[in-house]
Amino acid sequence: MSGLTVPADESVRRLSKVMRKVVIALVTGGVAFVLTNLADKDPLLSITLSVLVGGSALVVQFLVSFEGRLREVQLSQEEQSRQIKACVDERFRAISEATELFHLIEECAVETESLARLVRHSTKITTHLPELVHRLAQRELDRMSEFLKGLGDGVETIYEGEDRDWLLSLTHSAEKSIDATSLTTVDGGGLWNTDLGQRYLDAQRYAVQRGVRIRRIFIEDQPGPGSESALEKICRRHADIGVEVRVLHGATAAELRRTSLFDFILFDDVISYELMARPGNIPPIVVNTRLLLRTNSVTDHSERFRELWEAAQPR
């Protein structure tokens, strides 16, 4: 049978309340009948008064019960209104935040489609995937968030250890110039024979083809046996792809301020890419990689490169 069903215990409880009201009304009417009889009133009047008093008692009970139920309904409606208001407020806040975020995305210099793809692909990390996948995705999103924050603040961002993605991305993204220094103790012959070195050379070749001027200074900070011939091969490989190459020999390098002798690459004279290596290790251990965006730091590195370039010998 369709319709609402009331639980048995609830029906019994409601019936007991009604019976209690009826009993109270009958008792009240009976007391009124006894009192009128004791006063030697007309029996018809006694019955009428007892019925009137009993009925009035019953009506009063129902009115009191109705008022209580009405109060419960009012309280329930007020609670529901508060919940609805809180839910609506929360939804409006979410809509407001989404609208603000969408507005920020529209004003961002990064392509909107790229950000949309990031969000869309993030939604593919669903609950049915292993927990390790969730943690990995969260860690990578946090890392990307910190990276973008560092770029947006225009100060610096740091990668612990040796980077490869920033180097290749910056080389592919440069439009005007790439000025680099290469200490033979940091990225000498070993680097250019690795997978990263080969990809870096290819990225530089493509950059030269699209009109980017690339200059590289190889600094022999610690010359060793056979280092000259190895350096010649490296210089020739760079020259073959259109890179302007100069070499700063150890004697000349010793005369320059030692603070100038560290690996850095200037991309379009706006970003300085730096490798911080731990001295005394062969091969060297790269402690961290930094991207500097401070205007004064980039300008200082540009002046350092100009000084080194003038002191170096063409190849």
C-alpha positions in Angstrom: 0.0 0.0 0.0 1.4 3.3 -1.0 1.7 6.4 1.2 3.5 7.2 4.5 3.6 4.6 7.2 3.8 5.4 10.9 5.8 3.1 13.1 3.7 0.9 15.6 5.3 2.4 18.7 4.6 5.9 17.4 1.0 5.0 16.8 0.6 3.6 20.3 2.3 6.7 21.8 -0.1 9.0 20.0 -3.2 6.9 21.0 -2.1 7.0 24.6 -1.9 10.8 24.6 -5.4 11.0 23.1 -6.8 8.6 25.7 -5.1 10.5 28.5 -6.8 13.7 27.2 -10.2 12.0 27.0 -9.8 10.5 30.5 -8.9 14.0 32.0 -11.9 15.5 30.2 -14.2 12.8 31.6 -12.8 13.1 35.1 -13.2 16.9 35.0 -16.8 16.5 33.7 -17.5 14.0 36.5 -16.2 16.3 39.2 -18.4 19.1 37.8 -21.4 16.8 37.8 -20.8 15.8 41.4 -20.4 19.3 42.5 -23.5 20.5 40.8 -25.5 17.6 42.4 -24.2 18.5 45.8 -25.5 22.0 45.2 -29.0 20.6 44.7 -29.1 21.9 41.1 -31.4 20.6 38.4 -30.1 17.2 37.0 -30.3 18.5 33.5 -28.3 21.6 34.4 -25.7 19.3 36.2 -25.3 17.2 33.1 -25.1 20.2 30.9 -22.4 21.9 33.1 -20.4 18.6 33.4 -20.4 18.2 29.6 -19.5 21.8 29.1 -16.6 21.6 31.7 -15.4 18.3 30.4 -15.5 19.5 26.8 -13.8 22.7 27.7 -11.0 20.7 29.5 -10.6 18.6 26.4 -10.4 21.6 24.1 -7.9 23.3 26.4 -5.7 20.2 26.4 -5.8 20.1 22.6 -5.0 23.8 22.4 -2.1 23.4 24.7 -0.9 20.3 22.7 -1.4 22.2 19.4 0.6 25.2 20.7 3.4 22.8 21.7 3.4 21.1 18.3 3.2 24.5 16.6 6.2 25.6 18.7 8.1 22.5 17.7 7.3 23.2 14.0 8.5 26.8 14.3 11.7 25.7 16.0 12.2 23.1 13.3 11.6 25.6 10.6 14.0 28.0 12.1 16.7 25.3 12.3 16.0 24.3 8.7 16.2 28.0 7.7 19.5 28.3 9.4 20.8 25.2 7.7 19.5 26.3 4.3 21.0 29.8 4.8 24.4 28.3 5.8 24.3 25.9 2.8 23.4 28.8 0.4 26.1 31.0 1.9 28.6 28.2 1.5 27.6 27.7 -2.1 27.7 31.4 -2.8 31.2 31.5 -1.3 32.3 28.6 -3.5 30.8 30.4 -6.5 32.5 33.6 -5.5 35.8 31.8 -5.1 35.4 30.0 -8.4 34.5 33.3 -10.1 37.5 35.0 -8.6 39.8 32.1 -9.6 38.4 32.2 -13.1 39.0 35.9 -13.3 42.6 35.4 -12.2 43.0 32.7 -14.8 41.8 35.0 -17.5 44.2 37.7 -16.4 47.2 35.3 -16.1 49.9 35.5 -18.8 50.0 31.7 -19.0 47.7 30.2 -21.6 44.3 29.5 -20.2 44.2 26.2 -22.0 47.3 25.0 -20.3 45.8 25.8 -16.9 42.5 24.1 -17.9 44.4 21.0 -18.9 46.2 20.9 -15.6 42.9 21.0 -13.7 41.2 18.6 -16.1 44.0 16.1 -15.8 44.1 16.5 -12.0 40.5 15.2 -11.9 41.6 11.9 -13.3 43.2 11.1 -10.0 40.2 9.3 -8.6 39.6 7.3 -5.4 39.9 3.9 -7.2 43.6 4.6 -7.9 46.2 3.3 -5.3 47.0 5.6 -2.4 50.6 5.9 -3.6 49.4 7.5 -6.8 47.4 10.0 -4.7 50.4 10.9 -2.6 52.7 11.2 -5.7 50.2 13.4 -7.5 49.8 15.6 -4.4 53.5 15.9 -4.0 54.0 16.9 -7.6 51.2 19.5 -7.5 52.7 21.0 -4.3 56.1 21.2 -6.0 54.6 22.8 -9.1 52.7 25.2 -6.9 55.9 26.3 -5.2 57.7 26.6 -8.5 55.0 28.9 -9.9 54.9 30.9 -6.7 58.7 31.4 -7.0 58.4 32.6 -10.6 55.4 34.8 -9.8 57.2 36.5 -6.9 60.0 37.4 -9.2 62.7 36.4 -6.7 64.1 32.9 -7.1 63.1 29.3 -7.0 65.4 26.4 -6.0 65.5 22.7 -7.0 67.4 20.4 -4.6 70.0 18.5 -6.6 70.8 18.6 -10.3 67.9 19.7 -12.6 67.3 18.8 -16.2 63.8 20.0 -17.0 64.3 23.7 -16.2 67.5 23.7 -18.4 65.8 22.2 -21.4 62.6 24.1 -21.0 64.5 27.4 -20.8 66.6 26.6 -23.8 63.5 25.8 -25.8 61.8 28.9 -24.6 64.6 31.5 -25.1 63.9 34.0 -27.9 66.9 36.4 -27.9 70.1 35.1 -26.2 71.7 32.4 -24.1 75.0 33.3 -22.4 76.6 30.5 -20.5 79.7 29.7 -18.5 81.0 26.2 -18.1 83.6 25.2 -15.5 85.5 22.1 -16.7 85.3 20.8 -13.1 81.5 21.0 -13.1 80.1 20.3 -16.6 83.3 19.4 -18.5 83.5 16.5 -21.0 81.4 14.2 -18.9 78.2 16.2 -19.2 78.2 16.4 -23.0 78.4 12.6 -23.4 75.3 12.0 -21.2 71.7 11.9 -22.2 71.1 15.3 -20.7 74.1 16.7 -22.6 72.9 15.4 -25.9 69.4 16.8 -25.4 70.9 20.1 -24.3 73.0 20.3 -27.5 69.9 19.5 -29.6 67.9 22.2 -27.8 70.7 24.7 -28.5 70.8 23.7 -32.1 67.1 24.4 -32.5 67.5 27.7 -30.6 70.2 28.8 -33.0 68.0 27.9 -35.9 65.2 30.1 -34.7 67.6 33.1 -34.3 68.8 32.8 -30.7 72.4 34.0 -30.1 74.2 31.5 -27.9 77.6 32.3 -26.4 79.5 29.9 -24.1 82.7 30.3 -22.1 84.5 27.2 -21.1 86.6 27.9 -18.0 89.6 25.7 -17.3 89.6 26.3 -13.6 91.7 23.1 -12.9 93.5 22.0 -16.1 94.7 18.4 -16.1 96.5 15.9 -18.5 94.6 15.6 -21.8 92.1 18.3 -20.8 93.1 20.5 -23.8 92.3 17.9 -26.4 89.0 17.0 -24.7 88.1 20.6 -24.5 88.9 21.1 -28.2 86.4 18.4 -29.0 83.7 19.9 -26.9 84.3 23.4 -28.4 84.1 22.0 -31.9 80.8 20.2 -31.2 79.3 23.5 -30.0 80.8 25.5 -32.8 79.3 23.0 -35.3 75.8 23.8 -34.2 76.3 27.6 -34.3 77.3 28.4 -30.7 79.9 31.1 -30.2 82.6 29.6 -28.1 85.5 31.1 -26.1 87.9 29.5 -23.6 89.2 31.1 -20.4 92.4 29.4 -19.4 93.5 28.7 -15.9 96.1 31.4 -15.7 93.7 34.1 -16.9 90.9 32.7 -14.7 93.2 33.0 -11.6 93.5 36.7 -12.1 89.8 37.3 -12.1 87.7 37.4 -8.9 86.9 33.9 -7.8 83.3 34.9 -7.2 82.9 35.2 -11.0 83.9 31.6 -11.5 80.8 29.5 -11.1 78.4 28.0 -13.6 75.5 30.2 -14.6 73.4 30.6 -17.8 71.6 33.8 -18.7 68.4 33.3 -20.7 67.2 36.4 -22.6 69.0 38.5 -19.8 66.0 38.0 -17.5 66.6 34.6 -15.8 69.9 33.3 -14.4 70.2 29.5 -14.2 72.8 28.5 -11.6 74.4 25.2 -10.5 75.7 25.1 -7.0 78.3 22.2 -6.7 80.1 20.9 -3.7 83.8 21.6 -4.1 86.4 18.9 -4.0 84.4 16.1 -5.5 85.2 14.4 -8.8 82.8 14.1 -10.5 81.2 17.2 -8.7 78.1 16.8 -6.6 75.5 19.4 -7.5 73.9 20.6 -4.3 71.0 22.6 -5.8 69.9 24.4 -8.9 68.6 28.0 -8.7 66.6 30.2 -11.0 67.3 33.8 -10.2 64.8 36.5 -11.4 65.9 39.5 -9.3 66.8 42.3 -11.7 69.9 43.3 -9.8 71.2 39.7 -9.6 70.6 39.1 -13.3 72.3 42.4 -14.2 75.3 41.5 -12.0 75.6 38.2 -13.7 75.3 39.9 -17.1 78.2 42.1 -16.1 80.2 39.1 -14.9 79.7 37.3 -18.2 80.7 40.4 -20.2 84.0 40.6 -18.1 84.7 36.9 -18.7 83.8 37.0 -22.4 86.3 39.9 -22.9 89.0 38.0 -21.1 88.4 34.7 -22.8 90.0 33.6 -26.1 88.0 32.8 -29.2 88.1 29.2 -30.6 
